[in-house]
Amino acid sequence: QVQLVESGGDLVQPGGSLRLSCVVSGIDFSAYVMEWYRQAPEKEREWLTIITQKGNTNYLESVKGRFTISRDNAKNMVFLQMNNLQPEDTAVYYCRATSQAGVRYWGRGTQVTVSN
């Protein structure tokens, strides 16, 4: 059974930081591209960042320089370091795994709220 479980979401003040984690089981993690998405209330789910099997990364322009994706293949985990968070970053954050064949798995998300 494939499972992706996100954690690390919290309530944080503007300007604060959070580190999200996603632990993956049931697949050959190192063979999968990993991505983070988010979905704010009443908005479409938004792609944020990707890390390939080889560790190459790319980011949505609006988070570039503030968010950093990384992975630990030994622990089957992907991370999202988020700095200088702003109220508009408030959303549920999801990780996704995609195989070379295009099979995709989603986690259930973790809530990030940025507010005073």
N, C-alpha and C positions, 0 to 999 in steps of 0.2 A: 504494500500500500504506500503510495506516494504521499508525503506530507511536507508542507512548507509552513513553518510557524514563525510569524513575526513577533518581535517584542521590542521594548524600549520606548514606546510611545508614552507621552506624559504631557502634563500642563507645564508650559515654560513661558517665562516673560520674554517680550521682544528683546532681541539682541542675544538671547541665550542659545545654548547648544544642546543637541541630543545625538545619541548614537543608536541607530536602529540595528537590530540583528534579525537575521532570518536563518533558521536552521532547517536543513533539508534532509529528508530520509526517503529511502525506497527507490532511489535512482543513482546512477553513476554521476555524482555531482560534478566531477571535474570535466565531464563531457558536455556540460550544459552551459549555455549563455544565461547569465543572470541579469535581471533588470529590476528596477524599482519604479513603481507608479504611485500616484496618489489620486484621491477623489475627494474633492471638497463638496459640502452640501449643495445639492441642486446643480452640480456641474458634472461634465463628462470626466471619465477617468483620464488622467494625464500621464504620459510617459515622462520620466525624469532622467534616467541614466541607465547605462548598460556596461557590463563587463564581460568580455569574451573569455573563452576557455584559456587563452594565452595571457589574459590580464589587460588587454586593450580596453580603453574606456571612452565613453562619449557622454555628453550631458546636454540637457535642455539648456538653452542659452540663459534663461532667467535664474538658473540655479548654479551655473558655472562659477567656480570660485568660492562658493559657499558650501556646496555639497560635495562629498567625496565617497565614491563607491570602492569597496575592496572585497576580496574574497579570501577565505582560508580553506583550501581544498582538503587539508588534513582533518578539519573539523566539520566539513560540509556546511559551511556558513558563508553568508554574504552580509556585508555591513553597509550602512549608510550613515556617514558622519555629516551632521547638519549644523552649520554655524550661522551666527547672525540671523537667527530665525525671526520672521516677521508674521504679523497676523494673517497675511495672505497665504502663509504656508500651512495654515490650519487645514487638516484633511485626515482621512484614513490613508495610511501608507501600506502598499502591498508589494510583495516580492513575487517575481515570476521566473520560472525556469523554462527554457526552450531548448529542445534537442536539435541535433543537426537535421533530423527528419521533420522538424517543425511541430513536434508534440509539445504542448504547453501545459504547465501546471501553475496554479495560483495559490498563494496563501490567503488567509482570511482577513489579514490586515491588522494594523495597530494604529490607535488614534493619537494624533499629535494635535495639541491645541496650544496656540501661541496667543497669550492674552495677559493683560495686567490684572 
